[in-house]
Amino acid sequence: MKRLSYILLAFALSSCTKLTDDDLSFLNSIQAPSDESLLFKIADDNSGQVTITPNSAGGTSYDIYFGDGTTAPVTVLPGKNTTHVYKEGTYPVKVVTTGLSGLKSDTTAQLTVTFRAPENVTVTTTGNAHELTLSATGLYATGGFKVSFGEVPNEEPVLIAAGANIKHTYAKGGVYTVKVEALSGGKATTVVTKDVTIYDPLTLPMTFELPTVNYAWGDFGGSATSVIANPVRSGINTSATVGKIVKTKAEVWAGNFIVMTDPIDFTQHKKFRVKVYSWRAGMRVLLQLERNGDNTFQENVEMATTVANAWEELTFDFSGKIKDNSKRLQNILFFLDNGVTGDGSNNFTLLFDDITLTN
């Protein structure tokens, strides 16, 4: 064991002596790096992010020039990579490789970045009288959305981001075609169109004849309200469209309601006149007015039909109940035979039309 130890020590000392020699002539045989290459991994989500991995024979570091106007290169060590965000286009990406001796070599590769067309584009709209609120989402729509509201020719689109809301106020009611162009961030786009109905304000008189007014009656307690073609065009009412109420046997307090666009103005008029058609005389019709969102502010007047199977006009006089507009009454409600269970038959059915506020 001792003899082996001496041999190893002698070998080590001999090796150290050679390494301290000043002869570095062997470096003259080292060549510049060769076989340079660049590997591009392009993200497919239209983000423009590209991962660049350099490689070569004999390279100890790589300076990457991105070719998109970015002046300063990024230095990458062997086995590593760098990322860079590009716009859609073609770019000359250059790598300068440095070897162990300091010698350099370079190569250039063409990088082509192409964005895909947006997919699953969804357009969401909500309306409030003449005001439309719109938002849009879509896969790969990294460039946002161009929105045209279809109101005027040669309209200049408005650019919005994904998920953002934009509001537009139309001059009048009607059906408009909204166009949404989803942008990829490059040349590829996806166009979606959607027809939207813009309603005029709901005001009095209420005739059920205006196609740009939303006669959206609501029901509660088992009342069923609809807007239908006039089934009895005769007498004082030959109009094409009327309202219809059917009271079922659900609740004795079943009724229906509609919310006017604004609180009703009682400055000059305080009487409601309503044309009604009943299949029996003596049906009690209660007209109630409420503040929207707070029915503790309410007033009502009840009248009864006087004829069967014919149109007549009922007058609901609120003169003794309403002095001014301070209660901000906005909702109109009807109750048929309030306190009595209906049965869904003609005996508990009422046609109504031409709700007018007058003297």
C-alpha positions as CSV (number, residue, x, y, z in Angstrom):
1,M,0.0,0.0,0.0
2,K,2.8,2.4,0.8
3,R,4.6,1.7,-2.6
4,L,1.3,2.5,-4.5
5,S,0.9,5.8,-2.6
6,Y,4.4,6.9,-3.6
7,I,3.7,6.2,-7.3
8,L,0.4,8.2,-7.3
9,L,2.1,11.1,-5.6
10,A,4.9,11.1,-8.1
11,F,2.4,11.0,-11.0
12,A,0.5,14.0,-9.5
13,L,3.6,16.1,-9.1
14,S,4.7,15.3,-12.7
15,S,1.3,16.4,-14.0
16,C,1.4,19.6,-12.0
17,T,4.7,20.4,-13.5
18,K,3.4,20.1,-17.1
19,L,0.3,22.2,-16.4
20,T,2.4,25.1,-15.2
21,D,4.3,25.2,-18.5
22,D,3.8,28.5,-20.4
23,D,3.4,26.8,-23.7
24,L,-0.2,27.6,-24.9
25,S,0.4,26.8,-28.5
26,F,-2.3,24.1,-28.4
27,L,-4.9,26.9,-28.4
28,N,-3.9,27.8,-32.0
29,S,-5.5,24.6,-33.1
30,I,-9.0,25.6,-31.7
31,Q,-11.4,26.7,-34.5
32,A,-14.3,29.1,-34.4
33,P,-17.7,27.6,-33.4
34,S,-19.5,25.8,-36.2
35,D,-22.9,24.3,-37.1
36,E,-24.8,27.1,-35.5
37,S,-28.6,26.7,-35.4
38,L,-31.7,28.4,-33.9
39,L,-34.8,26.6,-32.7
40,F,-38.0,28.6,-32.5
41,K,-41.0,27.6,-30.4
42,I,-43.9,29.9,-31.3
43,A,-46.9,30.2,-28.8
44,D,-50.2,29.3,-30.5
45,D,-52.3,31.7,-28.4
46,N,-51.7,34.9,-30.5
47,S,-49.5,36.3,-27.7
48,G,-46.6,36.6,-30.1
49,Q,-44.2,35.0,-27.6
50,V,-41.4,33.0,-29.2
51,T,-38.8,30.9,-27.3
52,I,-35.4,30.9,-29.0
53,T,-32.9,28.2,-28.3
54,P,-29.4,28.5,-29.9
55,N,-27.0,25.6,-30.5
56,S,-23.6,25.0,-32.1
57,A,-20.4,23.0,-32.0
58,G,-17.9,24.6,-29.7
59,G,-20.0,27.6,-28.6
60,T,-19.6,28.9,-25.1
61,S,-22.1,31.8,-25.3
62,Y,-24.6,33.2,-27.8
63,D,-25.7,36.7,-28.5
64,I,-29.3,36.8,-29.9
65,Y,-30.4,39.7,-32.1
66,F,-34.2,39.6,-32.5
67,G,-34.5,41.3,-35.8
68,D,-37.5,43.4,-34.9
69,G,-35.8,46.7,-34.2
70,T,-34.6,45.7,-30.7
71,T,-31.0,46.9,-30.8
72,A,-29.5,45.3,-27.7
73,P,-28.9,41.5,-28.0
74,V,-29.5,39.0,-25.3
75,T,-26.8,36.6,-24.2
76,V,-27.6,33.0,-23.8
77,L,-25.4,30.2,-22.3
78,P,-25.2,26.7,-23.8
79,G,-28.3,24.7,-23.1
80,K,-30.4,27.7,-22.2
81,N,-33.0,29.8,-24.2
82,T,-34.6,33.2,-24.2
83,T,-38.1,34.5,-25.0
84,H,-39.3,37.5,-27.0
85,V,-42.7,38.9,-28.0
86,Y,-43.2,39.6,-31.7
87,K,-45.9,41.1,-33.7
88,E,-47.2,39.1,-36.7
89,G,-44.5,39.2,-39.5
90,T,-41.2,37.7,-40.7
91,Y,-38.0,38.6,-38.9
92,P,-34.2,37.9,-39.5
93,V,-33.1,36.5,-36.2
94,K,-29.3,36.5,-35.9
95,V,-27.1,34.6,-33.4
96,V,-23.4,35.5,-32.8
97,T,-21.6,32.5,-31.2
98,T,-18.4,32.9,-29.2
99,G,-16.1,29.9,-28.7
100,L,-13.5,29.0,-26.0
101,S,-10.7,30.9,-27.8
102,G,-12.8,34.0,-28.2
103,L,-13.4,33.3,-31.9
104,K,-16.9,34.2,-33.1
105,S,-19.2,33.0,-35.9
106,D,-22.7,34.0,-36.8
107,T,-25.8,32.8,-38.6
108,T,-29.2,34.3,-39.4
109,A,-32.5,32.4,-39.5
110,Q,-35.9,33.7,-40.8
111,L,-38.7,33.6,-38.1
112,T,-42.3,33.8,-39.3
113,V,-45.0,34.6,-36.8
114,T,-48.6,34.1,-37.9
115,F,-51.6,34.7,-35.7
116,R,-54.7,32.5,-35.9
117,A,-58.2,33.8,-36.4
118,P,-60.2,34.3,-33.2
119,E,-62.6,31.5,-32.3
120,N,-65.7,31.1,-30.1
121,V,-66.6,34.8,-30.4
122,T,-69.5,35.6,-28.1
123,V,-71.3,39.0,-28.2
124,T,-73.5,39.9,-25.2
125,T,-76.0,42.8,-25.3
126,T,-78.5,44.3,-22.9
127,G,-80.9,47.1,-23.6
128,N,-82.5,49.8,-21.6
129,A,-84.8,51.9,-23.7
130,H,-82.6,53.4,-26.4
131,E,-79.3,52.5,-24.7
132,L,-77.5,49.4,-25.6
133,T,-74.7,47.9,-23.5
134,L,-72.3,45.4,-25.4
135,S,-69.4,43.3,-24.5
136,A,-67.5,40.6,-26.4
137,T,-65.1,37.7,-25.7
138,G,-63.3,35.1,-27.8
139,L,-60.4,32.8,-27.9
140,Y,-57.2,34.3,-29.5
141,A,-58.8,37.7,-29.8
142,T,-55.7,39.4,-28.4
143,G,-56.2,42.5,-30.5
144,G,-59.6,43.3,-29.0
145,F,-62.9,43.9,-30.9
146,K,-64.1,46.5,-33.4
147,V,-67.8,47.3,-32.8
148,S,-70.2,48.9,-35.3
149,F,-73.7,49.6,-34.0
150,G,-75.5,49.6,-37.4
151,E,-77.2,53.0,-36.9
152,V,-75.5,55.0,-39.7
153,P,-73.8,54.2,-43.0
154,N,-70.0,54.1,-43.1
155,E,-69.9,54.0,-39.3
156,E,-66.4,54.3,-37.7
157,P,-66.0,51.2,-35.5
158,V,-65.1,51.5,-31.8
159,L,-62.3,49.4,-30.4
160,I,-62.9,47.6,-27.1
161,A,-60.9,45.1,-25.1
162,A,-62.1,41.6,-24.3
163,G,-64.8,41.6,-21.6
164,A,-65.0,45.4,-21.5
165,N,-68.5,47.1,-21.7
166,I,-69.4,49.8,-24.2
167,K,-72.6,51.8,-24.3
168,H,-74.4,53.3,-27.3
169,T,-77.5,55.4,-27.4
170,Y,-79.7,55.1,-30.5
171,A,-81.7,58.0,-31.7
172,K,-84.9,55.9,-32.2
173,G,-86.3,52.5,-31.7
174,G,-85.9,49.8,-34.4
175,V,-84.0,46.6,-35.3
176,Y,-80.3,47.2,-35.8
177,T,-77.5,44.8,-37.0
178,V,-74.5,45.1,-34.7
179,K,-71.2,44.0,-36.2
180,V,-68.3,42.8,-34.0
181,E,-64.9,42.1,-35.6
182,A,-62.6,40.0,-33.3
183,L,-58.9,40.9,-33.9
184,S,-56.1,38.4,-33.7
185,G,-53.4,41.0,-33.4
186,G,-52.5,40.2,-37.0
187,K,-54.3,39.9,-40.3
188,A,-56.7,37.2,-39.4
189,T,-60.1,38.4,-38.0
190,T,-63.5,36.8,-37.2
191,V,-66.7,38.8,-37.8
192,V,-69.9,38.2,-35.8
193,T,-73.2,40.0,-36.4
194,K,-76.2,40.2,-34.1
195,D,-79.6,41.8,-34.6
196,V,-80.8,43.8,-31.6
197,T,-84.2,45.4,-31.0
198,I,-84.1,48.9,-29.6
199,Y,-87.4,50.0,-28.0
200,D,-88.9,53.4,-27.7
201,P,-89.9,54.6,-24.2
202,L,-93.1,53.1,-22.8
203,T,-95.4,56.0,-22.3
204,L,-99.1,56.8,-22.2
205,P,-101.4,56.3,-24.1
206,M,-100.6,52.5,-24.3
207,T,-102.1,51.2,-27.5
208,F,-100.2,47.9,-28.1
209,E,-99.8,49.0,-31.7
210,L,-96.2,50.3,-31.8
211,P,-93.7,47.7,-32.9
212,T,-90.8,49.6,-31.3
213,V,-92.4,49.6,-27.9
214,N,-91.9,46.6,-25.5
215,Y,-95.2,45.9,-23.9
216,A,-93.6,43.6,-21.3
217,W,-96.3,42.7,-18.8
218,G,-95.4,40.6,-15.8
219,D,-97.6,38.3,-13.7
220,F,-97.9,37.1,-10.2
221,G,-100.1,34.8,-8.2
222,G,-101.4,32.9,-11.2
223,S,-102.4,35.6,-13.5
224,A,-101.4,35.2,-17.2
225,T,-101.0,38.3,-19.3
226,S,-100.3,38.4,-23.1
227,V,-100.4,40.8,-26.0
228,I,-102.6,39.2,-28.8
229,A,-104.3,40.0,-32.0
230,N,-107.7,41.5,-31.2
231,P,-110.2,38.6,-31.3
232,V,-113.2,41.0,-31.1
233,R,-112.7,43.9,-33.5
234,S,-116.0,45.6,-33.0
235,G,-117.8,48.5,-31.4
236,I,-115.5,51.1,-29.9
237,N,-112.4,49.1,-30.4
238,T,-111.4,47.9,-33.9
239,S,-107.6,48.1,-33.2
240,A,-105.4,45.2,-34.3
241,T,-103.7,44.4,-31.0
242,V,-104.9,44.2,-27.4
243,G,-103.9,42.9,-24.0
244,K,-105.4,39.8,-22.4
245,I,-105.5,38.8,-18.7
246,V,-106.6,35.3,-17.5
247,K,-106.9,34.7,-13.8
248,T,-106.4,31.1,-12.8
249,K,-107.3,29.3,-9.6
250,A,-103.8,29.8,-8.0
251,E,-104.2,32.8,-5.7
252,V,-107.0,35.2,-4.9
253,W,-104.6,38.2,-5.2
254,A,-103.3,37.2,-8.7
255,G,-102.5,40.2,-10.8
256,N,-100.3,41.6,-13.5
257,F,-98.1,44.7,-13.9
258,I,-96.0,46.8,-16.3
259,V,-93.2,49.3,-15.5
260,M,-93.4,52.6,-17.4
261,T,-90.1,54.0,-18.6
262,D,-90.5,57.0,-16.3
263,P,-92.7,57.9,-13.4
264,I,-96.2,59.0,-14.6
265,D,-96.8,62.8,-14.8
266,F,-100.0,63.7,-13.0
267,T,-99.5,67.5,-13.4
268,Q,-102.4,68.0,-15.7
269,H,-104.3,64.7,-15.8
270,K,-105.4,62.3,-13.0
271,K,-107.9,59.9,-14.6
272,F,-107.2,56.7,-16.5
273,R,-109.5,55.5,-19.2
274,V,-109.2,51.9,-20.3
275,K,-111.1,50.0,-23.0
276,V,-112.1,46.6,-21.7
277,Y,-114.0,43.5,-23.0
278,S,-115.5,41.1,-20.5
279,W,-117.5,37.9,-21.0
280,R,-119.6,38.8,-18.0
281,A,-121.0,42.0,-16.5
282,G,-120.0,42.8,-12.9
283,M,-116.3,41.8,-13.1
284,R,-114.4,44.0,-10.7
285,V,-111.3,45.5,-12.2
286,L,-108.8,47.1,-9.8
287,L,-106.2,49.5,-11.3
288,Q,-103.3,50.1,-9.0
289,L,-100.3,52.4,-9.3
290,E,-97.0,51.8,-7.5
291,R,-93.6,53.3,-7.1
292,N,-91.1,51.1,-8.9
293,G,-89.1,49.1,-6.4
294,D,-91.2,50.3,-3.4
295,N,-94.8,49.3,-3.4
296,T,-95.4,51.1,0.0
297,F,-96.1,54.0,-2.3
298,Q,-99.3,53.0,-4.1
299,E,-102.8,54.1,-4.9
300,N,-105.7,52.2,-6.5
301,V,-109.2,52.5,-7.8
302,E,-111.7,49.7,-8.6
303,M,-114.4,49.7,-11.2
304,A,-116.7,47.0,-12.5
305,T,-117.7,46.0,-16.0
306,T,-121.3,46.9,-16.9
307,V,-121.8,44.8,-20.1
308,A,-120.9,41.3,-21.3
309,N,-119.5,40.4,-24.7
310,A,-118.9,44.0,-25.8
311,W,-116.2,46.6,-25.5
312,E,-116.7,49.4,-23.1
313,E,-114.5,52.2,-21.5
314,L,-113.9,52.2,-17.8
315,T,-112.7,55.4,-16.0
316,F,-110.4,55.2,-13.0
317,D,-110.4,58.5,-11.2
318,F,-107.4,59.2,-9.0
319,S,-108.2,62.9,-8.6
320,G,-108.9,62.5,-4.8
321,K,-105.9,60.3,-4.2
322,I,-103.0,61.9,-6.2
323,K,-102.2,65.6,-5.7
324,D,-98.8,65.8,-7.3
325,N,-95.9,63.7,-8.6
326,S,-94.1,63.3,-5.2
327,K,-94.9,59.6,-4.9
328,R,-93.2,58.9,-8.3
329,L,-95.8,56.3,-9.3
330,Q,-94.4,54.3,-12.2
331,N,-96.0,50.8,-12.3
332,I,-99.5,50.0,-13.6
333,L,-101.2,46.9,-12.1
334,F,-104.5,45.2,-12.8
335,F,-106.4,42.8,-10.4
336,L,-109.5,40.9,-11.6
337,D,-112.1,40.3,-8.8
338,N,-109.4,40.8,-6.2
339,G,-110.0,38.4,-3.2
340,V,-111.8,35.8,-5.3
341,T,-110.2,32.6,-6.7
342,G,-110.3,32.5,-10.6
343,D,-110.8,29.4,-12.7
344,G,-109.1,30.3,-16.0
345,S,-112.3,30.4,-17.9
346,N,-113.9,33.3,-19.8
347,N,-115.6,34.4,-16.6
348,F,-112.1,35.4,-15.3
349,T,-110.7,36.7,-18.6
350,L,-110.4,40.4,-19.6
351,L,-109.3,42.0,-22.8
352,F,-107.9,45.6,-22.4
353,D,-106.6,48.3,-24.6
354,D,-105.9,52.0,-25.0
355,I,-104.8,52.9,-21.5
356,T,-105.0,56.7,-21.5
357,L,-104.3,59.4,-18.8
358,T,-106.8,62.2,-19.3
359,N,-109.3,64.4,-17.5
